């Protein structure tokens, strides 16, 4: 029975490997569908209304844990303009970003409930670029 199941996996073009391959055994979700959230998962919330009708929203959430054991919620960010949604990759924060100009916001990266580096985020592409601190680049 186990051999037959593996054969079906191999016949479908997916290799039985330690690293899952795209499209093998995954359920795809329409990107326009709202993901089902657990009761503890906070809902999306508007953080700021930026220039040119762009909005910045808290979307994803993760629980952070400070060195003293206290916990916090760190939120992912997404830029929305009409039907367009642009996630800001790999940037979770605990505070609202601020508008710098017509094309840029500043957001603070949080890790383990602590503020870290600041990033300038392009409101068109969502691309974060770390700001230099104290005159030197890390």
C-alpha positions as CSV (number, residue, x, y, z in Angstrom):
1,X,0.0,0.0,0.0
2,X,2.8,2.4,0.9
3,X,4.7,1.6,-2.3
4,X,1.5,2.2,-4.4
5,X,1.1,5.7,-2.8
6,X,4.7,6.6,-3.5
7,X,4.3,5.4,-7.1
8,X,1.3,7.7,-7.5
9,X,3.4,10.6,-6.2
10,X,6.3,9.8,-8.6
11,X,3.9,9.3,-11.5
12,X,2.4,12.7,-10.8
13,X,5.8,14.3,-11.5
14,X,6.5,15.1,-7.8
15,X,9.6,13.4,-6.3
16,X,9.4,12.0,-2.8
17,X,12.2,14.2,-1.4
18,X,13.0,15.9,1.9
19,X,12.3,19.3,0.3
20,X,8.7,19.8,-1.0
21,X,8.5,21.0,-4.5
22,X,6.1,23.7,-5.8
23,X,2.8,22.3,-6.7
24,X,3.4,18.9,-5.0
25,X,0.9,18.1,-2.3
26,X,0.0,21.8,-1.7
27,X,-3.4,23.3,-1.8
28,X,-3.3,26.6,-3.7
29,X,-5.5,29.5,-2.6
30,X,-6.8,32.3,-4.8
31,X,-4.8,35.4,-3.9
32,X,-8.0,37.5,-4.0
33,X,-9.7,35.2,-1.4
34,X,-9.4,36.3,2.2
35,X,-7.5,33.7,4.2
36,X,-9.4,32.0,6.9
37,X,-8.1,33.3,10.2
38,X,-8.1,31.7,13.6
39,X,-9.9,33.5,16.4
40,X,-6.6,34.6,17.8
41,X,-5.4,36.1,14.5
42,X,-6.1,39.8,14.3
43,X,-8.0,41.0,11.3
44,X,-6.5,43.4,8.7
45,X,-6.6,47.0,9.9
46,X,-5.9,50.3,8.2
47,X,-2.7,51.9,9.7
48,X,-2.4,55.1,7.6
49,X,-3.8,56.8,4.5
50,X,-0.9,57.9,2.4
51,X,-0.5,60.2,-0.5
52,X,-2.2,59.6,-3.9
53,X,-4.9,57.4,-2.3
54,X,-2.5,54.7,-1.1
55,X,-3.3,53.0,2.2
56,X,-1.0,51.0,4.4
57,X,-2.6,48.1,6.3
58,X,-1.5,45.7,9.1
59,X,-2.1,42.2,7.6
60,X,-0.1,39.2,8.8
61,X,0.6,38.7,12.5
62,X,3.0,36.7,14.6
63,X,3.6,36.4,18.3
64,X,6.9,37.8,19.5
65,X,8.6,37.0,22.8
66,X,10.9,39.4,24.6
67,X,13.9,38.2,26.5
68,X,12.0,38.6,29.8
69,X,9.2,36.3,28.5
70,X,6.5,38.8,27.8
71,X,4.8,38.5,24.5
72,X,3.6,40.9,21.8
73,X,2.0,40.9,18.4
74,X,4.2,41.9,15.5
75,X,2.3,42.8,12.3
76,X,3.1,42.5,8.6
77,X,2.4,45.5,6.3
78,X,0.6,45.8,2.9
79,X,0.1,48.7,0.6
80,X,-3.3,49.0,-1.0
81,X,-4.4,51.2,-3.9
82,X,-7.7,50.4,-5.4
83,X,-7.8,46.7,-6.2
84,X,-4.0,46.5,-6.1
85,X,-2.3,44.9,-3.0
86,X,1.5,45.0,-2.5
87,X,2.9,43.1,0.5
88,X,6.0,44.6,2.1
89,X,8.2,41.5,2.4
90,X,9.9,40.3,5.5
91,X,9.0,43.4,7.6
92,X,7.1,42.9,10.8
93,X,6.5,45.8,13.1
94,X,4.9,46.8,16.4
95,X,4.3,50.4,15.5
96,X,2.6,52.3,12.7
97,X,4.8,53.5,9.9
98,X,5.0,57.2,9.0
99,X,4.8,59.0,5.7
100,X,8.1,60.6,4.5
101,X,7.0,61.9,1.1
102,X,4.7,61.1,-1.8
103,X,6.5,57.9,-2.6
104,X,8.0,56.6,0.7
105,X,7.1,55.6,4.2
106,X,9.4,54.7,7.1
107,X,8.7,51.5,9.1
108,X,10.6,50.0,12.0
109,X,11.5,46.3,12.0
110,X,10.5,44.4,15.1
111,X,12.1,41.2,16.4
112,X,11.3,39.6,19.7
113,X,9.1,42.5,20.8
114,X,11.9,45.0,20.3
115,X,12.3,47.8,17.7
116,X,15.3,47.4,15.4
117,X,16.4,48.9,12.1
118,X,14.3,51.4,10.3
119,X,13.4,50.9,6.6
120,X,12.3,53.3,3.9
121,X,9.5,51.5,1.9
122,X,8.6,52.5,-1.7
123,X,4.8,52.9,-1.8
124,X,4.7,51.7,-5.4
125,X,6.8,48.5,-5.2
126,X,6.7,47.8,-1.5
127,X,10.5,47.3,-1.5
128,X,12.0,48.0,1.9
129,X,15.6,49.5,2.1
130,X,17.3,49.6,5.4
131,X,18.4,53.1,6.5
132,X,22.0,53.6,7.7
133,X,22.2,54.2,11.4
134,X,24.7,56.4,13.3
135,X,26.7,57.3,10.1
136,X,27.7,53.7,9.5
137,X,26.0,50.9,7.6
138,X,25.8,47.5,9.4
